Amino acid sequence: MATQAEVKWALKRPRFFPGYWQVIMGSINAFIGYGAYMYSWGVISSEIIRAEKLSRADLAFGTALGRLEGGLEAAPAGYMIDTWGPKWMSVLGFFTAGVGYILLGLWLVKAAWWMWLTYGFLVTLAMNWALYTSSNKIIGWYFIKRRGMWMALQTLGAAFGGMIMSPAVAAVITRSSWNTAAIITGVMCFVGGALAAFIYSNKPPQAYGLLPDNAKLPHERTKEELEAAKAKGATKVMTADDFLPDLGILDAIKTRAFWSLVWAGAFGGFYAFTFPLFLTDHIRGLGFSLQESATYFALYFPMTVLGRLIVAGFADRYNPKWFSAFAYIGIGLGVLMVAYATKERSWMLWAYAPVYGIPMGMSPSVGNHLNATWFGRKWLMTIPGIRTLIDTPVVFAGTMAVGLIADSSGGSYVTSFTILGISCLIAGFGLQLIGTQPKAMQEARLKAREFGIRMQG
């Protein structure tokens, strides 16, 4: 006969594991958030350059400003997420970004500083909280053994966000104005905040009487499972949660792993802000219309789906460092292809889609998975935040340089994109050569394997 405690545990198990809802929610918010944050902005900014006569350096400074403040607040925001929970930080981020976009669209002050305030400060700062910074904390709570797969699957929404929202924004601008497109984008951010408020979890599964990976609860173990565990020297049936250590903040900073990620972030970080920002404008400069340019911009998004699925299938089986390094290298090669494309060589704009898109799809999910694999879950947001703070000066300077060089080249991005591509190659090769999993995590992985539990690394 079941004890009262066993009955209580049994009543707590839902039919559908809440972690799956978190993945679905993360994908929806990635669709809205990244569609608005980077991909819609890449189209809107191209029109702002022409309609409002802002320089490319002005646009670059607004974007770099967001990266600068993101670097300064990344560690404190990560600490708040790690200690207070990610749900309300995401909600606050989405609503603040919505306000920023609406104010941008209203264009109350027709000057560059208004764009710096609304997009560069409000939108980019808020999106640092709203998106993967929060959702990956939740995924880290709910999944261990197949964490890389779930982190990759929740990023699928970003691919569809770019695929759909970039041409849609271009269509709105063509039929109305960039102001209307910005205001609509702001309203979509409000929708993302409302969804996060209703669906995101603010506690790990143990708070609801469940275990990570939807593992069996104590009373659900069979007699055979218990006996097999005892035969291996365990006093209970072990799960991955029993082995995974959490490195302290200072311990993590002392590792070679941490500094290899600083290297990769410094050399590979500023492509993520400048390439989507200026890609549409670069293609328009080759002689294509805004709608055609936005369509070429969106070409790589279907390929990112393939990259995400590759990570989902293999990053948990093999060393995620390999995937992360390959992502930087592939991105660099794709950027170089775009740099030397022309209207006569438009085939290069088709070919860049898989070369850039597949590794681009790998990059965000495998990067966050790598952080969790190397440093554990307790400080999953704080440790990358400190790393971001360290590499921010290089990223800020690089982002500004792209805009300044483009202006000095008469609107040509060949030199700027060449620098971006080479920088990404340096990031990828450096990470592969320097990076190695911390010793404490290696030992934990080997210990888990003794009990038949395979962990990442």
C-alpha positions as CSV (number, residue, x, y, z in Angstrom):
1,M,0.0,0.0,0.0
2,A,1.4,3.4,-1.0
3,T,2.5,5.7,1.8
4,Q,1.1,9.2,2.2
5,A,4.4,10.7,0.9
6,E,4.3,8.5,-2.2
7,V,0.7,9.5,-3.0
8,K,1.7,13.2,-2.6
9,W,4.6,12.8,-5.0
10,A,2.4,10.9,-7.5
11,L,-0.2,13.7,-7.5
12,K,2.4,16.3,-8.4
13,R,3.5,14.6,-11.7
14,P,1.7,16.4,-14.5
15,R,0.8,14.5,-17.7
16,F,3.0,16.8,-19.8
17,F,6.4,17.6,-18.3
18,P,6.6,21.4,-17.7
19,G,10.1,21.6,-19.2
20,Y,8.6,20.9,-22.6
21,W,6.3,23.9,-22.2
22,Q,9.3,26.0,-21.4
23,V,11.0,24.9,-24.6
24,I,7.9,25.8,-26.6
25,M,7.6,29.2,-24.9
26,G,11.3,29.9,-25.5
27,S,10.9,29.2,-29.2
28,I,7.8,31.5,-29.4
29,N,9.7,34.3,-27.6
30,A,12.7,33.8,-29.8
31,F,10.5,34.2,-32.9
32,I,9.2,37.5,-31.5
33,G,12.3,38.7,-29.8
34,Y,15.0,38.0,-32.4
35,G,12.6,38.8,-35.2
36,A,12.3,42.3,-33.7
37,Y,15.7,42.8,-32.1
38,M,18.0,41.9,-34.9
39,Y,16.2,40.9,-38.1
40,S,13.4,43.6,-38.3
41,W,16.0,46.1,-37.2
42,G,18.3,45.1,-40.0
43,V,15.6,46.1,-42.5
44,I,14.3,49.2,-40.7
45,S,17.9,50.6,-40.2
46,S,18.5,50.5,-43.9
47,E,15.5,52.7,-44.5
48,I,16.4,55.1,-41.6
49,I,19.8,55.7,-43.3
50,R,18.0,56.9,-46.4
51,A,14.9,58.5,-45.0
52,E,16.4,60.3,-42.0
53,K,19.9,60.9,-43.5
54,L,21.7,59.2,-40.6
55,S,25.2,58.0,-41.2
56,R,26.2,54.4,-40.9
57,A,28.5,55.4,-38.0
58,D,25.4,56.8,-36.3
59,L,23.7,53.4,-36.7
60,A,26.8,51.5,-35.6
61,F,27.1,53.7,-32.5
62,G,23.5,53.0,-31.5
63,T,24.1,49.3,-31.8
64,A,27.5,49.4,-30.1
65,L,25.9,51.4,-27.3
66,G,23.5,48.6,-26.7
67,R,26.4,46.1,-26.6
68,L,28.4,48.4,-24.3
69,E,25.6,48.7,-21.8
70,G,24.8,45.0,-22.2
71,G,28.4,44.2,-21.2
72,L,28.2,46.5,-18.2
73,E,25.0,45.1,-16.9
74,A,25.4,41.4,-18.1
75,A,27.0,40.2,-14.8
76,P,24.5,42.0,-12.5
77,A,21.5,41.0,-14.6
78,G,22.9,37.4,-14.8
79,Y,23.2,37.4,-11.0
80,M,19.6,38.6,-10.6
81,I,18.4,35.9,-12.9
82,D,20.4,33.2,-11.1
83,T,19.1,34.4,-7.7
84,W,15.7,35.8,-8.3
85,G,14.6,33.8,-11.3
86,P,14.3,34.5,-15.0
87,K,10.6,34.9,-15.5
88,W,10.0,38.5,-14.5
89,M,13.3,39.7,-16.0
90,S,12.1,38.4,-19.4
91,V,8.7,40.1,-19.0
92,L,10.3,43.4,-18.0
93,G,12.7,43.1,-21.0
94,F,10.0,42.5,-23.6
95,F,7.8,45.4,-22.3
96,T,10.7,47.8,-22.2
97,A,11.7,46.8,-25.7
98,G,8.2,47.4,-26.9
99,V,8.2,50.9,-25.4
100,G,11.6,51.5,-27.1
101,Y,10.4,50.5,-30.5
102,I,7.2,52.5,-30.3
103,L,9.1,55.6,-29.3
104,L,11.5,55.0,-32.1
105,G,8.6,54.8,-34.6
106,L,7.1,58.0,-33.3
107,W,10.4,59.7,-34.0
108,L,9.6,62.6,-31.7
109,V,13.1,64.1,-32.0
110,K,14.5,63.9,-35.5
111,A,18.1,63.3,-34.5
112,A,20.6,60.5,-34.2
113,W,20.5,60.6,-30.4
114,W,16.8,59.7,-30.4
115,M,17.7,56.4,-32.2
116,W,20.5,55.9,-29.7
117,L,18.1,56.4,-26.8
118,T,15.2,54.3,-28.1
119,Y,16.9,51.4,-29.9
120,G,20.5,51.7,-28.7
121,F,19.5,52.0,-25.0
122,L,15.9,50.8,-24.4
123,V,15.6,48.0,-27.0
124,T,19.0,46.4,-26.8
125,L,19.3,46.7,-23.1
126,A,15.9,45.1,-22.6
127,M,16.5,42.3,-25.1
128,N,19.6,41.3,-23.1
129,W,17.2,40.3,-20.3
130,A,14.2,39.1,-22.4
131,L,15.6,36.4,-24.6
132,Y,18.1,33.5,-24.2
133,T,19.6,35.0,-21.0
134,S,16.4,34.1,-19.3
135,S,15.1,31.1,-21.3
136,N,18.4,29.2,-21.1
137,K,18.4,29.5,-17.4
138,I,15.0,27.7,-17.4
139,I,16.2,25.1,-19.8
140,G,19.3,24.5,-17.6
141,W,17.0,23.8,-14.7
142,Y,14.8,21.3,-16.5
143,F,17.3,19.4,-18.6
144,I,20.7,17.9,-18.1
145,K,21.3,14.8,-20.2
146,R,19.8,16.2,-23.4
147,R,20.2,19.9,-22.6
148,G,22.0,20.7,-25.8
149,M,19.1,19.3,-27.8
150,W,16.5,21.3,-25.9
151,M,18.5,24.5,-26.1
152,A,18.8,24.1,-29.8
153,L,15.1,23.4,-30.3
154,Q,14.0,26.4,-28.4
155,T,16.1,28.6,-30.7
156,L,14.2,27.4,-33.8
157,G,11.7,30.3,-33.3
158,A,14.5,32.8,-34.0
159,A,15.0,31.2,-37.5
160,F,11.4,31.5,-38.4
161,G,11.3,35.0,-36.9
162,G,13.9,36.2,-39.3
163,M,12.5,34.2,-42.2
164,I,9.0,35.8,-41.8
165,M,9.5,39.2,-40.1
166,S,12.3,40.5,-42.4
167,P,10.3,40.4,-45.7
168,A,7.2,41.4,-43.8
169,V,8.8,44.5,-42.4
170,A,10.1,45.4,-45.8
171,A,6.6,45.1,-47.2
172,V,5.2,47.4,-44.5
173,I,7.9,49.9,-45.2
174,T,7.3,49.8,-48.9
175,R,3.5,50.3,-48.4
176,S,3.7,52.7,-45.5
177,S,6.9,53.8,-43.7
178,W,9.6,52.6,-41.4
179,N,7.8,54.4,-38.6
180,T,4.8,52.1,-38.9
181,A,7.0,49.0,-39.1
182,A,8.8,50.1,-35.9
183,I,5.5,50.6,-34.0
184,I,4.1,47.2,-35.1
185,T,7.4,45.6,-34.0
186,G,6.9,47.3,-30.6
187,V,3.4,45.9,-30.2
188,M,4.8,42.4,-31.0
189,C,7.3,42.8,-28.1
190,F,4.3,43.4,-25.8
191,V,2.8,40.1,-26.9
192,G,6.1,38.4,-26.1
193,G,6.1,39.9,-22.6
194,A,2.5,38.8,-21.9
195,L,3.3,35.2,-23.0
196,A,6.4,35.1,-20.8
197,A,4.3,36.3,-17.8
198,F,1.7,33.5,-18.2
199,I,3.9,30.5,-19.2
200,Y,7.6,30.9,-18.1
201,S,8.6,29.2,-14.9
202,N,10.5,31.0,-12.2
203,K,11.5,27.9,-10.2
204,P,13.3,24.6,-11.0
205,P,11.3,21.4,-11.4
206,Q,12.2,20.2,-7.8
207,A,10.0,23.0,-6.5
208,Y,7.1,21.3,-8.1
209,G,8.0,17.8,-6.9
210,L,9.7,16.8,-10.2
211,L,13.2,16.0,-11.4
212,P,15.3,17.3,-14.3
213,D,14.9,15.4,-17.6
214,N,11.5,14.2,-16.4
215,A,13.4,11.5,-14.5
216,K,11.4,9.0,-12.3
217,L,10.5,10.0,-8.9
218,P,11.6,7.9,-5.9
219,H,8.4,6.0,-5.6
220,E,8.3,5.2,-9.3
221,R,11.5,3.2,-9.3
222,T,11.1,-0.5,-9.9
223,K,12.7,-3.1,-7.6
224,E,15.1,-4.1,-10.4
225,E,16.3,-0.5,-10.8
226,L,17.0,-0.2,-7.1
227,E,18.9,-3.4,-7.0
228,A,20.9,-2.5,-10.1
229,A,21.8,0.8,-8.4
230,K,22.9,-0.9,-5.2
231,A,25.1,-3.2,-7.3
232,K,27.0,-0.2,-8.6
233,G,27.5,1.2,-5.1
234,A,24.7,3.7,-5.1
235,T,22.3,4.0,-2.2
236,K,19.5,5.1,-4.6
237,V,18.9,5.2,-8.4
238,M,21.2,8.0,-9.5
239,T,20.3,10.7,-12.1
240,A,22.5,13.2,-13.9
241,D,21.4,15.8,-11.3
242,D,23.3,13.8,-8.6
243,F,26.7,14.3,-10.4
244,L,26.7,17.7,-12.0
245,P,28.8,20.1,-9.9
246,D,28.5,23.9,-10.1
247,L,31.7,25.8,-10.3
248,G,31.9,28.9,-8.1
249,I,32.3,32.2,-9.9
250,L,36.0,32.7,-8.9
251,D,36.8,29.1,-9.7
252,A,35.3,29.5,-13.2
253,I,37.3,32.7,-13.9
254,K,40.5,30.9,-13.0
255,T,40.0,28.2,-15.7
256,R,41.4,28.1,-19.2
257,A,37.9,27.4,-20.4
258,F,36.7,30.8,-19.3
259,W,39.4,32.7,-21.0
260,S,39.1,30.7,-24.3
261,L,35.4,31.9,-24.3
262,V,36.6,35.5,-23.7
263,W,38.9,35.1,-26.7
264,A,36.0,33.8,-28.9
265,G,33.6,36.5,-27.6
266,A,36.1,39.3,-28.3
267,F,37.0,38.3,-31.8
268,G,33.7,36.8,-32.9
269,G,31.2,38.9,-30.9
270,F,30.7,42.0,-33.0
271,Y,29.6,40.2,-36.2
272,A,26.3,39.4,-34.4
273,F,25.5,43.1,-34.1
274,T,27.0,44.5,-37.3
275,F,26.4,41.9,-39.9
276,P,22.6,41.7,-39.5
277,L,22.5,45.5,-39.0
278,F,24.2,46.3,-42.3
279,L,23.5,43.3,-44.5
280,T,20.3,44.7,-46.0
281,D,21.9,48.0,-46.7
282,H,24.9,46.3,-48.2
283,I,22.7,44.3,-50.6
284,R,20.7,47.5,-51.5
285,G,24.1,49.1,-52.3
286,L,24.7,46.4,-54.9
287,G,21.6,47.7,-56.9
288,F,18.8,45.6,-55.4
289,S,15.4,47.0,-54.2
290,L,14.5,47.0,-50.5
291,Q,12.2,44.1,-50.9
292,E,14.8,42.1,-52.9
293,S,17.5,42.9,-50.3
294,A,15.3,41.8,-47.4
295,T,14.5,38.6,-49.2
296,Y,18.2,37.9,-49.8
297,F,18.8,38.8,-46.1
298,A,16.2,36.2,-45.1
299,L,17.7,33.5,-47.3
300,Y,20.0,32.2,-44.6
301,F,17.2,31.7,-42.0
302,P,16.0,28.3,-43.4
303,M,19.6,27.1,-43.2
304,T,19.8,28.1,-39.5
305,V,17.0,25.6,-38.9
306,L,19.3,22.9,-40.2
307,G,22.2,24.1,-38.0
308,R,20.0,24.0,-35.0
309,L,18.8,20.5,-35.7
310,I,22.5,19.4,-36.2
311,V,23.2,20.7,-32.7
312,A,20.1,19.1,-31.3
313,G,21.1,15.8,-32.7
314,F,24.9,15.7,-31.9
315,A,25.9,18.3,-29.3
316,D,25.0,16.1,-26.5
317,R,27.0,13.1,-27.9
318,Y,30.1,15.0,-28.9
319,N,32.2,17.8,-27.4
320,P,30.1,21.0,-27.9
321,K,33.4,23.0,-28.2
322,W,33.9,21.5,-31.7
323,F,30.5,22.8,-32.8
324,S,31.0,26.2,-31.3
325,A,34.4,26.6,-32.9
326,F,33.1,25.4,-36.3
327,A,30.2,27.9,-36.0
328,Y,32.6,30.8,-35.7
329,I,34.7,29.5,-38.7
330,G,31.7,28.9,-40.9
331,I,30.2,32.3,-40.0
332,G,33.5,34.0,-41.0
333,L,33.6,32.3,-44.4
334,G,29.9,33.2,-45.0
335,V,30.6,36.9,-44.2
336,L,33.6,36.9,-46.6
337,M,31.4,35.5,-49.4
338,V,28.8,38.3,-48.9
339,A,31.6,40.9,-48.8
340,Y,32.7,40.1,-52.3
341,A,29.3,39.5,-53.9
342,T,28.1,41.8,-56.6
343,K,24.8,42.0,-58.6
344,E,26.6,40.2,-61.5
345,R,27.8,37.6,-59.0
346,S,24.4,37.3,-57.3
347,W,25.0,33.5,-57.0
348,M,27.2,34.4,-54.1
349,L,24.2,35.8,-52.2
350,W,22.5,32.5,-52.7
351,A,25.5,30.4,-51.8
352,Y,26.2,32.4,-48.6
353,A,22.9,31.1,-47.2
354,P,24.1,27.6,-46.2
355,V,27.8,28.6,-45.6
356,Y,26.7,31.3,-43.1
357,G,23.3,30.0,-42.1
358,I,24.1,26.5,-40.9
359,P,26.9,27.6,-38.5
360,M,24.8,30.6,-37.5
361,G,22.0,28.2,-36.5
362,M,24.5,26.3,-34.3
363,S,26.0,29.3,-32.6
364,P,23.5,30.5,-30.0
365,S,22.3,27.2,-28.8
366,V,25.7,25.4,-28.7
367,G,27.3,28.5,-27.1
368,N,24.9,28.4,-24.1
369,H,25.1,24.6,-23.9
370,L,28.9,24.9,-23.8
371,N,28.7,27.3,-20.9
372,A,26.5,25.0,-18.9
373,T,28.7,22.0,-19.7
374,W,31.8,23.7,-18.6
375,F,30.6,25.6,-15.5
376,G,27.4,24.0,-14.3
377,R,23.9,25.5,-13.7
378,K,24.0,27.6,-10.5
379,W,25.8,30.6,-12.1
380,L,24.7,29.8,-15.6
381,M,24.0,33.5,-16.4
382,T,26.5,35.2,-14.1
383,I,29.6,33.6,-15.5
384,P,28.9,34.4,-19.1
385,G,27.9,37.9,-18.0
386,I,31.4,38.5,-16.5
387,R,32.9,37.1,-19.7
388,T,30.8,39.6,-21.7
389,L,31.9,42.5,-19.5
390,I,35.6,41.6,-20.3
391,D,35.2,41.4,-24.1
392,T,32.8,44.3,-24.4
393,P,35.5,47.0,-25.2
394,V,36.7,44.9,-28.2
395,V,33.2,44.3,-29.4
396,F,32.2,48.0,-29.0
397,A,35.3,49.2,-30.9
398,G,34.8,46.6,-33.7
399,T,31.1,47.5,-34.1
400,M,32.0,51.2,-34.4
401,A,34.8,50.5,-36.8
402,V,32.4,48.7,-39.2
403,G,30.2,51.8,-39.5
404,L,33.0,54.3,-39.7
405,I,34.9,52.3,-42.4
406,A,31.6,51.9,-44.4
407,D,31.1,55.7,-44.3
408,S,34.7,56.4,-45.3
409,S,34.3,53.9,-48.2
410,G,31.3,55.8,-49.6
411,G,28.8,53.2,-48.3
412,S,30.8,50.2,-49.4
413,Y,31.0,47.3,-46.8
414,V,33.7,45.3,-48.6
415,T,36.5,46.3,-46.2
416,S,34.2,46.2,-43.1
417,F,32.8,42.7,-43.8
418,T,36.3,41.4,-44.6
419,I,37.4,42.5,-41.2
420,L,34.3,40.8,-39.7
421,G,35.0,37.5,-41.5
422,I,38.6,37.3,-40.6
423,S,37.8,38.2,-36.9
424,C,35.3,35.3,-36.8
425,L,37.9,32.9,-38.2
426,I,40.4,34.0,-35.4
427,A,37.7,33.4,-32.8
428,G,36.9,29.9,-34.0
429,F,40.4,28.6,-34.4
430,G,41.4,30.2,-31.1
431,L,38.5,28.5,-29.2
432,Q,39.4,25.1,-30.7
433,L,43.1,25.4,-29.8
434,I,42.8,27.0,-26.3
435,G,39.5,25.7,-24.9
436,T,39.3,22.7,-22.6
437,Q,36.7,21.6,-20.1
438,P,37.5,22.4,-16.5
439,K,39.0,19.5,-14.5
440,A,36.1,19.3,-12.0
441,M,33.6,18.9,-14.8
442,Q,35.7,16.2,-16.5
443,E,35.9,14.2,-13.3
444,A,32.1,14.5,-12.7
445,R,31.4,13.3,-16.2
446,L,33.7,10.2,-15.7
447,K,32.1,9.4,-12.4
448,A,28.6,9.6,-13.9
449,R,29.7,7.2,-16.6
450,E,30.5,4.6,-14.0
451,F,26.8,4.5,-13.1
452,G,25.8,4.3,-16.7
453,I,24.9,8.0,-17.1
454,R,26.4,9.8,-20.1
455,M,26.9,13.6,-19.6
456,Q,28.1,16.2,-22.0
457,G,31.7,16.9,-22.7
